[in-house]
Amino acid sequence: MEKTRALDSLSALAHDTRLDVFRQLIQAGPEGMAAGEIATACAIRPNTLSNNLAILSAAGLVRSVREGRSIRYFAEMEAMRGLLVFLLQDCCGGRPELCQPVVDQIACNC
């Protein structure tokens, strides 16, 4: 992951509502959630939710699929893994072996 993409992702998550929405989608797992379900679960007005989902989508952290009149949203776990690996790849003051187990676990989708 390049630095600009990491900054976009971090910026998108640096808002309490967007962080709540992203965490809700992570909890939903591969089934994702319809927009109305997200709004209810996070106690967010639909227009506010739409704006926040657009920001998360632009950052590559969320994807959507239209299902008739509804839209289902999913957390983009590969993007999150990429962000976490980017943040940890140079950790531990020149002793990467200290963080390597975490990086390996994130990278292998364990």
Residue pairs with C-beta under 8 A, 6 or more apart in sequence:
1 82
1 83
1 85
1 86
5 60
5 82
6 83
6 86
6 87
8 58
8 59
8 60
9 59
9 60
9 61
9 79
9 80
9 83
10 83
11 59
12 18
12 55
12 56
12 58
12 59
12 61
13 19
13 22
13 59
13 61
15 52
15 55
17 42
17 44
17 48
17 52
18 52
18 55
18 56
20 42
20 44
21 38
21 42
21 44
21 49
21 52
21 53
21 56
21 62
22 56
22 61
22 62
22 75
24 33
24 38
24 41
24 42
25 32
25 33
25 38
25 62
25 73
25 74
25 75
26 75
26 77
26 80
28 74
28 75
30 74
32 65
32 72
32 73
32 74
32 75
33 41
33 72
33 73
34 67
34 70
34 71
34 72
34 73
35 46
35 49
35 50
35 53
35 70
35 71
35 72
35 73
36 46
36 70
38 44
38 49
38 53
38 73
39 45
39 46
39 49
42 49
44 52
53 62
53 64
53 73
56 62
57 63
57 64
59 79
60 76
60 79
61 75
61 76
61 79
61 80
62 73
62 74
62 75
62 76
63 73
63 74
63 76
64 71
64 72
64 73
64 74
65 71
65 72
65 74
66 72
77 109
81 106
81 107
81 109
84 106
85 103
85 106
85 107
88 99
88 102
88 103
88 106
89 96
89 103
90 96
91 98
91 99
92 98
92 99
